[in-house]
């Protein structure tokens, strides 16, 4: 009885990995070439004056993708980038 239980358990584990493994591997999108980046952050004017002294400025960054496939933007699913200033 114990041998049959071990065989059944090993069969269940094998089936589980056969079904789950492709789902995990496809999460990496093996058919796409994506490499998003953020660089060249600049703040003008530097240094910024405090808000209490009517300090205003502009923060500029480059967002891009060095991969071969385009990064698609879907309505309601755009990235939000927050830059805390202290």
C-alpha positions as CSV (number, residue, x, y, z in Angstrom):
1,X,0.0,0.0,0.0
2,X,2.8,2.4,0.9
3,X,4.5,1.7,-2.5
4,X,1.3,2.5,-4.4
5,X,1.0,5.8,-2.4
6,X,4.5,6.8,-3.3
7,X,4.0,6.1,-7.0
8,X,0.7,8.0,-6.9
9,X,2.4,11.0,-5.2
10,X,5.3,11.0,-7.6
11,X,2.8,10.9,-10.5
12,X,0.9,13.8,-9.1
13,X,4.1,15.8,-8.7
14,X,5.3,15.0,-12.2
15,X,1.9,16.1,-13.7
16,X,2.0,19.2,-11.6
17,X,5.4,20.2,-13.0
18,X,4.5,19.3,-16.6
19,X,1.5,21.6,-16.4
20,X,3.0,24.5,-14.3
21,X,6.5,24.6,-15.9
22,X,5.4,26.0,-19.3
23,X,3.3,28.7,-17.5
24,X,6.3,29.8,-15.5
25,X,8.6,29.8,-18.5
26,X,6.2,31.7,-20.7
27,X,6.1,34.5,-18.0
28,X,9.5,35.5,-19.2
29,X,8.3,36.0,-22.8
30,X,11.1,34.0,-24.6
31,X,9.9,35.5,-28.0
32,X,10.4,39.1,-27.0
33,X,13.5,41.3,-26.7
34,X,12.9,44.0,-24.1
35,X,15.4,46.0,-22.2
36,X,13.8,49.2,-20.7
37,X,16.0,51.8,-19.2
38,X,15.9,55.2,-17.4
39,X,18.9,57.5,-17.6
40,X,20.2,61.0,-18.0
41,X,18.2,62.6,-15.2
42,X,18.7,66.3,-15.0
43,X,17.2,69.0,-12.8
44,X,17.1,72.6,-13.9
45,X,17.9,75.0,-12.3
46,X,20.3,73.4,-9.9
47,X,20.0,73.8,-7.0
48,X,16.2,74.2,-6.8
49,X,14.9,76.9,-4.5
50,X,12.3,75.8,-1.9
51,X,8.6,76.0,-2.6
52,X,8.3,78.6,0.1
53,X,10.5,80.9,-2.0
54,X,8.5,80.3,-5.2
55,X,11.1,77.8,-6.3
56,X,10.2,76.0,-9.6
57,X,12.1,73.8,-11.9
58,X,12.0,71.0,-14.3
59,X,13.1,67.3,-14.0
60,X,14.0,65.6,-17.2
61,X,14.8,61.9,-17.8
62,X,15.1,59.6,-20.8
63,X,13.0,56.5,-20.9
64,X,13.6,53.9,-23.5
65,X,14.1,50.4,-24.7
66,X,17.4,49.0,-26.1
67,X,15.7,45.7,-26.9
68,X,14.5,44.7,-30.4
69,X,10.8,44.8,-29.6
70,X,8.6,47.8,-28.9
71,X,7.2,48.4,-25.5
72,X,3.5,48.7,-26.0
73,X,1.4,51.2,-24.0
74,X,-2.2,50.2,-23.4
75,X,-4.9,52.7,-22.3
76,X,-5.1,52.8,-18.5
77,X,-1.8,50.8,-18.1
78,X,0.8,53.6,-18.5
79,X,3.7,53.8,-16.1
80,X,3.7,56.5,-13.4
81,X,7.0,57.9,-12.3
82,X,7.2,59.7,-9.0
83,X,10.3,61.7,-8.1
84,X,10.2,62.8,-4.5
85,X,12.0,66.1,-3.9
86,X,13.3,66.8,-0.4
